[in-house]
């Protein structure tokens, strides 16, 4: 028994040493190769931790359920759209390619069955209510994907209903048209006499063969990259999204080949499940695909937000003092722009300027809007303006807005020591703060000796907020 405990202790000691070596090493002074190697190891460790905690796999399972409910309405919408161009049959080879890991014969049968179900839905005879339900089913899938990607990106907000319809429908409408256009151009080029004559000459024939082998990886990686940029309700840079897209694309095609071998060698499934074997394998493949998509999104997140790449997966929490300083900086920067009649700040631009996590700045801005110190204007992305004149907003107003919480959370303490002593301490702090900041306004902080000439221009100032452009502060 003691030897088993000694071995476990030895393994724990080795794991701790390896963890110290990987995570405690300072990469600022390291070379490019060493920095890349250690960053890859840390990223892999963080991904494994995220997979083991079950969040990504749980969300992938929920996406499988949503996919089964919405795949037929989505294809029905695409079939009806492509039927207007007379090319609705182009969806079948695409669907067969996605289901190819199930086997060529099975993929063709499933694709034909799904296309037949979609073709039986006649959008023209559904009526207004039927069409609305069909669009709702289509949009719900994209919204579910957005929710899961927002969770990965630590974004609590979601698109408004208006933006969901406008953004999602643009993809649903344009996507099939671009697919048909791309396949048509590819077909016309490959069938031309000039192309056939060129491929007969080496090394052009080998290059065409190589491009045909690489093209699926490029197309799948581009599709994943587009999803990672477009669907999360935040600004995702091309570099991180491309990294996640390439990894997800390679993983998806590799997994499809492995899954195809698994299907061929798993004849026992048909013996056990009979006709349900196809359904079970289909569900399993859809699940694998969603896991790969979410893992790629997690890679893109870690690439853009390396501060979350930590040894222990704990969300960083700002101190109370940091929130107060950040709120004061936000209000001063917004006020300074307003006094100069310059373009108002957006939340994303403020987060980049202050180099803070966007979700933290979103929370601070929401709190200031809720307490009527800031307002949001215009269409998305919303811009921030002072809710009233800066000489009427005091620093104490801001501190009260940041510090104020739910009254239900206030402790009910007896009126006796040491409770009264603690209360006296905080009352003394509050009194000293009020005396130190008495009468100090945001305009006093913004107005500097080198004030911009626009601050001193005579004439009436524009209204703080146009009544028709006010926003109630609720996030999308």
Helices and strands as residue ranges (DSSP letters): H 2-23, H 32-52, H 55-83, H 90-98, G 100-102, H 104-119, G 123-125, H 127-152, H 161-190, H 193-199, H 204-230, H 238-265, H 268-273, G 274-276, H 277-304, G 306-308, H 320-339, E 345-346, H 347-354, H 358-370, E 374-377, E 383-386, G 390-392, H 395-403, G 407-409, H 419-436, H 442-446, G 453-456, G 467-469, E 470-471
